[in-house]
Amino acid sequence: MNVQVSIAPVRHTIVVEAPREHAFDVFTRGIDTWWFRDHSIGKEPLQEVVMEPRAGGRVFERGIHGAECDWGRVLVWEPPSRLVVSWGIGGDWRFDPDLSRSSEYELRFIEEAPTRTRVEFEHRHFERHGEAGRGLRDSVDQGWPKLLAAYANAAKAA
């Protein structure tokens, strides 16, 4: 019998000093302005990170010579309040297009004031990555806080 054990999600909450619409836009359309250049899985140095602004859109990186490497798909696109993206990057740090083997992350953008947005982040379903799920969870639990801080800074500065 094959039993799948649930792996706890990664959760973080940050406050962005920006209106909700702007906070959503910087996370999605502006992802290239804050994503770390050394957080890449492509075969060539990272030039650009792209999130296509629609449900079904690709999330991918483009290298300096134009090669593209997918990371996932936009599953839910509800500006300016909610975003869900599949994470098709496995424990070997390669892309797997099979959604049944992808975790996913969700962001909720909650207006606290006209110029302040609380962003609730959850990366979940690591068990879908199989045996690599626990290690991948530990890795992203270390990486997402740094990325989210860079994102909050970019949203505030813009």
N, C-alpha and C positions, 0 to 999 in steps of 0.2 A: 504494500500500500504506500502510495506517494502522498505524504502530508506536507502541505505548504505552511510554514510558520510565518506569521506576520512580523514585520520589522517596524519598530516605532518610527513615525515620521520625524523629519527635521522641521522645527518651527522657530520662527524669529519674528519679532515685531520691531519696526523702526518708525520713527516720526520724520517726515520729510517737510521741510519748511517751504512748501509750495502748494498752490491750489491743486485740488484733486485731478482735474483734467491735465494739468501740466505734469504732475507726478506720474500719471498713467502714460502720457506721451513720451516722457524721458525714459521710462523703463522699456517701452516697446519700440517705437520708431527711433528713439535715441540711444538704443543699447550700445551702439558702437562708440558713443562718447564716454562711457564709463567702464566697459568691459576690459579686464586686464589682458594685455597682449600676450602674456605667457600662459594664459588659460586657453589652450588650443589643442585640437586633436588632428589637425590637417598635416599633410606631408611637407608643406612649405610654410614659411613664416606668415603669421596672421596679418592681413591688411585691413579686414573689415568684418564686423559681425552684423548680420541682418535678421530681423524678425519681420516677416511679411504680415502686414496689418489686417488680418482677417482670419476667421475660423478656417482651418485647413491650410493656412499659410506655413511656409517653411521657416525654421530657425536654423541658420547655417553660418559658417564662416567662409570667407573668400581669402585665398592666399595672395601673396604679392605677385604671382604670375597668373592669377585668375582662376586657379583650381578651387572648386567649391566642395565643402564637406558638411553634410547635414548633421544637425544635433538633435532635431525633434520637429514636432508639428504643433501649431496653435490649435488646441482642442476647443477652447471657449474664448470668445472675443466679445467682451461686454464693456466697452469704454463708457465712462471712465471708472467703473466700479470693480470689474473682475476680469482676470486673465488666468487661463489654465493652459499649460504647455507640456507636451510629452517630452521625456528625457530619454532619448534612445542611445545614450552613451553608456556602454557596459563597463564592467570591472576591468576590462582590458583597454579601456579608453578608446574604443572604436565604436562607430555608429552601427546600430542594428535597427533596420526599418520596421521590424515586427513590433507593433504596439503592444502585443501581449507580453513582450519582454522589456517594456519601457516603464520606468517610473514616471511620475509627473509632478510638476510644481504648480501651485496656485497662489495667486496674489489677490488680496482684497484691498481696495483703496477706499478708506473711510475718512470723510471730511470731519476734522475736529474743529476747524475754524476756516474762514475764507482763504487763508494763506498757509494752512497747516493740514497735512494729511497723514493719518496713521496707515501704515502698510503692514498687513498681516500676511506672512509668507509661510507656506507649508509645502515641503517636498515629501512625497509619500509613495507607497507601493514599491518599496525597494525589493520586496520578496519576488517581484516579477523578474528580477535580474538573476534569479537562481542563487547558486552558491556565492556569487560575487556580491550579493546584495548588502550584506553587513559591512563589508569593507568599503563599498561604494558609499553607503550611508555615512560611515565615519569620515570619509574623505570630503564629502560635500558639506557635512556639518562643520568642518574646519574652513571650507572655502566660501560658503554663502555669506557669513557675517562680513567678511572683508569686501566681497562684491556688493553687498547691500549698502555698506557704508560708502563705498565709492559712488554708487548710484544716488544715494541721498545727497551727497556732496555735489554731484553734477546737477541734480534737480534744483538745488538751492542756488547754485551759481548761475544757472541759465536764465 
